Amino acid sequence: MKTILLAAVLGATIPPPAGAEIRILSSPGGEVGPFLELFERVRASGERVVIDGPCLSACTLVLSTVPTDRICVTRRAVLGFHAARSIDRRGRISAEPEASRLVLAAYPSAVQGWISRRGGLTSRLLLLRGRELAAIYPACR
């Protein structure tokens, strides 16, 4: 057990190779679980995330998982937010207000403020892009 823990600690202190990055070109979102698993692996890898296109719905969980200083955006980046919802076996959609509160609370404060100023997370898709997005996240170099 100590060997595994030591390897994990050592691995966490080794910086990623220069230029290592994950590029999001277009993601409509999807089920939350797989996105959280993916972004946890990205966070642990130390890689930078380049948002270079639409990152909608569950894709935006990258903002609450990967450190803000490892995320950058291009001029094509668009973040899309909406309230959490579930779909049952018959395809019926249900609002999940508690999950929406948890997701909102997990976003960085600047993103939370932007969402709150637009009425919060609802069934309507809120799009953060352009100058407003550039005011929160740095441009990729």
Secondary structure, 3 states (H helix, E strand, C coil): CHHHHHHHHHHHHCCCCCCCEEEECCECCCCHHHHHHHHHHHHHHCCEEEECCEEEHHHHHHHHHCCHHHEEECCCCEEEECCCEEECCCCCEEECHHHHHHHHHHCCHHHHHHHHHCCCCCCCCEEEEHHHHHCCCCECC
